[in-house]
C-alpha cells in the first residue's frame, strides 16, 4: 500500500506535467511576435517536430525501460528531461534575436517530448498500482489533474506576459519539477510500471483491426492540435487581444478536463460506444463554427473553443480503452501504439498548418478543412466498433497503462 506522500507526489506530478506540456503552445504569440522571436508560422510548427519524434520513441520504449531500470528511475529520467526543456527555454529568452535561439528551441521541445513520453505512462501505472481497489478512479483523477495543468498554462502565460516576464512560466515549471524530482528521490515508489510480463506484439502479430484504432488516433491528433496549437493565432487574427486569445486556449483545455469527468459519470447510463460516436460530431460543429467566426467577437471564439474541448475530451482515453478490450492479443501494447499514432497526427497539424499558412492559406480555411477530418472520424468510429461490443469504461484500463493518456495535450 502506497503512503499518502507517494499518492500526493504522483497526482502533483500529473498537474505539473500538464502545465509543462502546454508551455510552448501557450506562448505561441511570443514565438511569432516580430518584437520577440519573430518565427514564421512554418518555423513555429516545425518547432514541435522534435517533440513528436521523441514522444513517439519514448512512449513505445517506456515499458521496456521500466522493466530494465525500474519505474522510479524512468520517472526520474523523465522529470530530468522536462527540467532540461524548461531550462533551455528560459535560456532562449535572453537570445530571442540571436540565430542560435531557434536551434535551442528545437532542443528544448525534443527534451519535452522525451519527458512526456517517459513520465506520463509511469504516473498512470503508479496511480493504478497505489489504488488496487479503485484503480479506475485513481487513473481518472490523475488524468483530470494533467488536464487541469494544460488549462492553467495559458492563464499563467497571460499573467506573466502582463508582468512583462513571459518566461516566468518556464521558470515556475522548473522550480516545481525540481521539487518533484527531489521528492521522488526520497520516496520508495516501489510499484512496478510493467503491467505484464508478456512480450510486446511484433509487427507480424498486430491484428488488422489495430490500424483502425491507429488511424482514428492520428485523425484525433490532428483535431486536438488544431485547437491546442493554433487557437491563439486564429483568435488574434480575428481581432482578439493576447489575453482573450489565451483564454480561448484555457477554455479548450478546461473543457477537455470537464468533459472527461462528465462522461466518466454519464457513461453509467450512456454507453461508451455512444459517446465515441457522439464526440466527433461535436467536433464537426465546433470546427465549422470556428471557420465561420465573425471578426471582433472574441468571447464567442472562447465559447467555440470550449465546445471543441468538450468534443475532444474523452476520445483518446476511449480509443485506448476500447482498443484494449477489442485487441486482446496485444492489449498491453495498445496504449503505446495509439499514443504513437496520436503523435503522428500532432506532428501533421503542428508542422503542416504552419507551412500552409505561410503559403497563403488562412487559418479559418484550415479549421473548415478540419471539420472534414472530424467528420471522417465520426464515420470511422462505426468501423472501429463494428465487430465487438464496446467497453463502458471512459478511460484506459489501469492495469495496462503502457502509454500516456491524452491529455493530454
URWONOR-V963974 format. One record per backbone hydrogen bond with DSSP energy under -0.5 kcal/mol. CO is the residue of the C=O (numbers start at 1). NH is the residue of the N-H. Records with the same first field share a line. If there is no record, write none. Layout:
CO: NH, NH
//
This chain:
3: 7
4: 8
5: 9
6: 10
7: 11
8: 12
9: 13
10: 14
11: 15
12: 16
13: 17
14: 18
15: 19
16: 20
17: 21
18: 22
20: 23
22: 26
23: 27
24: 27
25: 28
27: 30, 31
28: 32
29: 33
30: 37, 38
31: 39
33: 36, 38
40: 44
41: 45
42: 46
43: 47
45: 48
46: 49, 50
48: 52
49: 53
50: 54
51: 55
52: 56
53: 57
54: 58
55: 59
56: 60
57: 61
58: 62
61: 65
62: 66
63: 67
64: 68
65: 69, 70
66: 70
70: 74
71: 75
72: 76
73: 77
74: 78
75: 79
76: 80
77: 81
78: 82
79: 83
80: 84
81: 85
82: 86
83: 87
84: 88
85: 89
86: 90
87: 91
88: 92
89: 93
90: 93
91: 94
92: 95
95: 98
98: 101
99: 102, 103
100: 104
101: 105
102: 106
103: 107
104: 108
105: 109
106: 110
107: 111
108: 112
109: 113
110: 114
111: 115
112: 116
113: 117
114: 118
115: 119
116: 120
118: 122
119: 123
120: 124
121: 125
122: 126
123: 127
124: 128
125: 129
126: 130
127: 131
128: 131
129: 132
131: 134
134: 138
135: 139
136: 140
137: 141
138: 142
139: 143
140: 144
141: 145
142: 146
143: 147
144: 148
145: 149
146: 150
147: 151
148: 152
149: 153
150: 154
151: 155
152: 156
153: 157
154: 158
155: 159
156: 160
157: 161
158: 162
159: 163
160: 165
161: 164
165: 168
166: 169
167: 171
168: 172
169: 173
170: 174
171: 175
172: 176
173: 177
174: 178
175: 179
176: 180
177: 181
178: 182
179: 183
180: 184
181: 185
182: 186
183: 187
193: 195
202: 205
203: 206
207: 210
208: 211
209: 212, 213
210: 214
211: 215
212: 216
213: 217
214: 218
215: 219
216: 220
217: 221
218: 222
219: 223
220: 224
221: 225
222: 226
223: 227
224: 228
225: 229, 230
226: 230
227: 231
230: 234
231: 235
232: 236
233: 237
234: 238
235: 238, 240
236: 239
238: 296
241: 245
242: 246
243: 247
244: 248
245: 249
246: 250
247: 251
248: 252
249: 253
250: 254
251: 255
252: 256
253: 257
254: 258
255: 259
256: 260
257: 261
258: 262
259: 263
260: 264
261: 265
262: 265, 266
263: 267
265: 268
266: 269, 270
269: 271
271: 274, 275
272: 276
273: 277
274: 278
275: 279
276: 280
277: 281
278: 281, 282
279: 283
280: 284
281: 285
282: 286
283: 287
284: 288
285: 289
286: 290
287: 291
288: 292
290: 293
294: 297
297: 301
298: 302
299: 303
300: 304
301: 305
302: 306
303: 307
304: 308
305: 309
306: 310
307: 311
308: 312
309: 313
312: 315, 316
314: 318
315: 319
316: 320
317: 321
318: 322
319: 323
320: 324
321: 325
322: 326
323: 327
326: 328
327: 330
328: 331
330: 333, 334
331: 334, 335
333: 337
334: 338
335: 339
336: 340
337: 341
338: 342
339: 343
340: 344
341: 345
342: 346
343: 347
344: 348
345: 349
346: 350
347: 351, 352
348: 352
349: 353
350: 354
351: 355
352: 356
353: 357
354: 358
355: 359
356: 361
357: 360
362: 366
363: 367
364: 368
365: 369
366: 370
367: 371
368: 372
369: 372, 373
370: 374
371: 375
372: 376
373: 377
374: 378
375: 379
376: 380
377: 381
378: 382
379: 382, 383
380: 384
381: 385
383: 386
397: 400
398: 401
400: 402
//
